[in-house]
Amino acid sequence: NGDYPEGKYVLRAKIDMSSPNLNMRDPVIYRIKHESHQATGDEWCIYPMYDFSHPIADAAEGVTHSLCTLEFEDHRPLYDWVAERVFDAGLVDRLPRQIEFSRLNLKYTVLSKRKLIKLVEDKHVTGWDDPRMPTLSGIRRRGVPPAAIRLFCERMGISKSDSNIDFSIMEDCTREVMDDASPRAFAILEPLKVTITNWEDGKLEDFAVPRHPKRAELGDRTVPFGKTVYIERSDFFDLEGPDGIANGGRPPE
């Protein structure tokens, strides 16, 4: 009811103070916290600890396997202890099982939620869906399709050993998925206008180009060709210009 300040009292489970596992030495299961709850508002100021509420929620919701990272391996005995007590009391009809695996780390990529939320709260990024963020919504805005993420997870698999994956593998999966599904097109980033002097004025010739080199069912697209074309500026080298003279009249290798 709010009579006591935070940290004044806690409720602990009586288990085994001599246990070699610190998590089993009469762990705290409830503590006082003066914060509003999204469902009950300010009606309660006592909240359960994660290690206590987690197995109860899994059992009540019918979760069969709770998958978590290796740092929770030492918490598994407490998870099982709580789940067995609520099962024996007849409050749930099944026992969930906790299984740990190593977290997937990407080189040069920050994946910690605490650090990422700092970027969001300090407005270094526009939100969780900022294309620079390594979140599902962020990489989706970057153009990565869901199939590429699934392919990446399939290739990485699950293990108990720590892994530090090169980000290029994620890019390879994205490229492989998009290569199979994306129609082809091209664009000129730095256009240079070129006039073909021996081409008839006003004449245009259309060329049919496949939309995809491996998928004929995607059809063709029409590319017009005429007296004036645009090429990438970096593809042009004037042998008689300053660059050509400096290179001894030889084209670059």
N, C-alpha and C positions, 0 to 999 in steps of 0.2 A: 504493500500500500504506500510505499515511499517514505516510511519512517526512518529507514536506515540508509546511509550513504553507500556509494559504490566501494567495494572492497572491505566493508565492515564484516560481512558474514558470507559464507559459502556453504553449499551442501555437498558432502563428499560421499562416495559409495564405499562401503566397508568391504574391502576385498582381501588384500594381503600386503601388509607393510614390509614383509621380508622378501617380497618377490624381486628377482634380479631385473625384472622389467619395470622401469620407473612409471610407466603408464598404468601399472596394476597396483601401485602403492596408494590405495584409497584415493582415487582421482576425484577431482572436483567435477560435479555433473550439473550444478546450477550456480549462478552468480547473480549479484544485483547489478542492474544496468539501467540507468535512467534515460532511456531513449524510447521514442515513439515507435510502435510496431505498425506495419502496413495494414494489418488486419484488425488488431485490438486497440490501436491507438495508445493511450497512456494508462489503460486499465491495469496493466501488469508491469512490474519493474524487475521481474525475476526471469532470467533467460537460461535455457539449457546450453551446455557446452557442445561443441560440434561432435566430439567423440561419443557423446551420450545420445544425441538426437539422430545422428547419421544412421546407425543400425536400426533404430526404431522406425525411422521414415522408410528405409529400404524394405523392411519386413512388412510394414503396413501397406506399402504401395505395390507389393508383389515383385520386387526386384529379386532376381535369382542370383546374379553375379554383380558385385560392386567392384568395378575396375578403377584402380587408383595407382599413383606413382610410388616409387620405392620408398620415399620418405615416410609413408604410412605403414610400412611393414611392421614396425615395432608397435603400432597401434592395433594390429589385427587381434591379439589376445583380448583386448578390451572390447573390440567390436563383437567378437564371438561371445564374450561374457554377457554383454547387454542383450544381444539377440537371443541367447539361450534363456535368459530370465523372462523376457516378455513372451517367448514361446511357451515356456513351462507354465506361465500364468494364464495361458489361454487367450492372450490378447491378440495374437497373430497365429496364422495357420501354416507358416513356412519359415524356414531358416535361410536367410541370404548368406552368400559366401563372398568374402573379400579376396581379390586377387591383385597382386601388385606387378607392375611392369616399369621399365625404365622410361623416363620422359624423353621425348624426341627433341633434341637440340639442333638448331640450325646455326651454322657458323655466321658470325658477324650480325646476328639477329637477336634482338631483345624479345623474349617471350614471357617474362615475368609479368603477371597481371598487376602487381603493385607498382612496377616501374612504368608500365603502359598507362595505367590510370593517372599517374603523375603527369604524363605528357598531355593527357586529355584535360585534366583539371587546370593545368597551367597554360592551357590553350596554345601549346606548341604545335598541335594538330587540330583539325576541324572537328574531330570526333572519332568514335570507335571505327567508323567506316571510312576514315581518311585513307586514300590509296597507299599512303606510306606506312600504314599500320599493318603488322603481321597478323591481322584478325581475319576471320572468314569473310566478314562484310567488307573489309579493306581490300583483300586480294580479289574479291569478286568485282569491286569497282575498278580494279587494275586490269580486269579482263580475263582473269583465270577462271576457266569453266569448272563446275563441280566434278566432272569426270577426271580432270587432271589431278585434283586433290585425292580422289579415291585411288587413282593409279599410283600416286606417290605413297600413300599409306600401305597399299598392297606390296609395293616393292621394298619398303622399309621393314615391314613386319613388326612383330612384338618380341622383345627380349628382356632379360633381366640385367643386362650389362649397359652401362652408360654409352651413349652414342652422340657423336657430334657430326651431323651431316652437312655436306657442302651444299650451299643454296643452288648450285648449278644443277643438281639432280632434280630439284623441284622445277626448275626452268625447263629441263629436258622433258619431264612429264607433261608440262604445259604445251611445249612445242609439239610433242608427239600427238597429243589429243587434237590440238588445233590444226596440225598439218593434215589430219585425216578428214576434218569437217569443214575447214574454212575455204571459201572460194578465193581464187587468186586475183590480185589487182596490183597495179604499180602506181607510184607517184614520184614526181620530181620535187626534191626538197630545195635545191638551188637551181632554178631553171635558167637555161641559156638558149636564147632564140637563135635558130639556125635556118637559113633560107637556102633551099636547093635550087640553084640557078638553072639547071637543065630540066626542070620539071614544069609541065604546062600550067599556066596560071588558071586558077579556078578549078582545077581537076582534083577530085578526091577519090581515093580508092580504099575500100573497106576490107579489112582482114578479120577473119574469124579466129579467135584465140580461145582455147579451152579455159573454162572457169576453174578447172582442177585437173592437174596432169594425170591423176590416177582414178578419177571418178567421172566417167563420161556422162553419167546420168544428170550431172549438174549443168550440162549444156555448154554453149559457147557464148562469148561476148564479142561485140563488134568494136574494132579499133580503127578509126579513120586515119588515113595517111595522105598528106598533101604537100604543097610547096613549102609550107612553114612547119617546122617541128621544134620541139623543145627537148633538150638533153640536159643531163646533170652537168653542172659547171665543172666539177672535178674530172669528168670524162673528156674534157676538151684540152688540147695542148697545141699551141700555135708554134710550129717549128720555126717560123720566120719572125715571131715576136720576141719580146725580151727574154722570156723563159727559154725559148728555143735557142736563142743566141748564146745564152749563158750555159746551155747544155751542149754546145758544140753542134747544134743542128740535129741532134739525135733525139728520138722520142724517149720518154721515160720508161724504165723497165717495170 
